[in-house]
Amino acid sequence: MSAIYNRVALIGLGLIAGSMALAMRRDGLAGEIVGTARSAETRAVAEEIGLCDRVVGTTAEAVQGADLVVLAVPVGAMAAVAAEIGPHLKTGATVTDVGSVKRHVIHSVAPHLPAGVHFIPGHPVAGTEQSGPRSGFAELFQNRWTLLIVDDGSDAQAVARLTALWQAMGANVDTMDAGHHDLALAVTSHAPHLIAYTMVGVADDMQRVTDDEVIKYSAAGFRDFTRIAASDPTMWRDVFLTNKDATLEILGRFTEELFALQRAIRTGDGDRLFDYFTRTRAIRRGIIEAGQDTDAPNFGRGAVKE
Amino acid sequence: MSAIYNRVALIGLGLIAGSMALAMRRDGLAGEIVGTARSAETRAVAEEIGLCDRVVGTTAEAVQGADLVVLAVPVGAMAAVAAEIGPHLKTGATVTDVGSVKRHVIHSVAPHLPAGVHFIPGHPVAGTEQSGPRSGFAELFQNRWTLLIVDDGSDAQAVARLTALWQAMGANVDTMDAGHHDLALAVTSHAPHLIAYTMVGVADDMQRVTDDEVIKYSAAGFRDFTRIAASDPTMWRDVFLTNKDATLEILGRFTEELFALQRAIRTGDGDRLFDYFTRTRAIRRGIIEAGQDTDAPNFGRGAVKE
């Protein structure tokens, strides 16, 4: 495949940027990949494993002459990075990001970008519980969805080119507005993460059930929650602080429903519980049919049949 | 390995009993395995795939001459099965069960068992989201914990023999009292299941986010919840109805903690969120170190790196 961009700058070198670098290099999608990260240790690891063609020390240097700039830092750090790079962007360049929240990122980044630069916010809906420059892999985006935020002012050619890059990295691409993104992701990502963190915290706090027991008997369901609750604390702090309204709305709906089910338990309403538990099976089937999860029991952990 | 029991009767032929049958046959742990199930279709499948040495039509026939009787039916069906088999049990036989709740099962089963029969309630803390006679596999119990409920009246020899069987099937064995079991499992299994069912139900209900979007963007966390929420509705209805107090206690603690985190989000208390999310990582590490889950990203779904 021929290069889609001559020079790509990756700001931040964690799971997502690292996976992008590996996917782009696998298929020659970028003429040159320049990367930077705030932490000297991260930059050193990136150098050591050859993640990029060049690792540089500042964001200003990284975006020099870049056709595509990818902001891959925690959502709370976007504004500062945008302010740094604004004066150094090439006219005609595209700036995108990979943040899990979109309205806040747009408010943080857009004001710092000069005229003649195309800003197309993005979000690859893919990841693992791991983080850092060693956690990336080229297949991360395969058959996952990347969401691009477009409006009437978006440059059609720039959107088409960024879409082509994501597709070449294996992703499907949808476009939507930022508000809808933030609500949809509050449902499929933000609320589930907070709930998982909470459940793991409660288990850890229980004085009458030891951590040792919680660990030993985790195969009965709890261990699924711990994977999500092992995700990067900085990233998730920022997500909740910057997608406050949508997350709190979904958590409100969740609590309402949880109370209704608690009431069914208390009153012994078995029919209501049975019907509810039957309905939720359908969503699982849909996810498997759409290729968004494996149908192997226990996610096929370890072996086909663990 | 030589047989630990001459004749084992399996009442119910779902995931757990099926896996026990396969594990016992693999290592010759039972002289003969006789199985039965209420549904004619389940019995026919068990015959077809050769799950047991003999499949019979009634529980009375199944327990005839059995040294070990395993009650592997939903918790809500235990009392009726115990009443059926009581008069047909061999003196000196051991009766155990594999229910996820222990106090209720003891109240349901014990009154129906004649003197001279050893009742040792049990719970293999293992499973998948699948159910039915085709879902079993011999490795299900490997490195998982089976909990046996013992008290001062338990027959030491009978406990030792049942322990040997579970260990031969690959499990670790702990003993504890029924009340502690029901609380510990409310934490590691029952509350997490209800929470997962609730979150999946909420997603399915959201009018402003379509099911199609929920499915496509599920890789951001939500899909982990759908595996648990695809578990057998009958089994789980019975668990919640029969472990009401402990489940409601843990859900109460969960809600309290969720409200505290929601408040931290609302007030923008990033430090509190960050500290909480850092603490929960430790439990995940413990689970991986104890061999209770894989350390591969995303549970190693599909491939090593999906």
Interface residues (C-beta under 8 A of the other chain):
Chain A: G76 S100 V125 A126 G127 T128 E129 Q130 S135 F137 E139 L140 Q142 R144 W145 L147 N172 D174 H180 L183 A184 L185 V187 T188 S189 A191 P192 H193 L194 I195 A196 Y197 T198 M199 V200 G201 V202 A203 D204 D205 M206 R208 V209 D211 E213 V214 I215 K216 Y217 S218 A219 A220 G221 F222 R223 D224 F225 T226 R227 I228 A229 A230 S231 P233 T234 W236 R237 D238 F240 L241 K244 T247 L248 I250 L251 R253 F254 T255 E257 L258 L261 Q262 I265 R266 G268 G270 L273 F274 Y276 F277 T278 R279 T280 R281 A282 I283 R284 R285 G286 I287 A290 Q292 D293 T294 P297 N298 F299 G300 R301 G302 A303 K305 E306
Chain B: G76 S100 V125 A126 G127 T128 E129 Q130 S135 F137 E139 L140 Q142 R144 W145 L147 N172 D174 H180 L183 A184 L185 V187 T188 S189 H190 A191 P192 H193 L194 I195 A196 Y197 T198 M199 V200 G201 V202 A203 D204 D205 M206 R208 V209 D211 E213 V214 I215 K216 Y217 S218 A219 A220 G221 F222 R223 D224 F225 T226 R227 I228 A229 A230 S231 P233 T234 W236 R237 D238 F240 L241 K244 T247 L248 I250 L251 R253 F254 T255 E257 L258 L261 Q262 I265 R266 G268 G270 L273 F274 Y276 F277 T278 R279 T280 R281 A282 I283 R284 R285 G286 I287 A290 Q292 D293 T294 P297 N298 F299 G300 R301 G302 A303 K305 E306
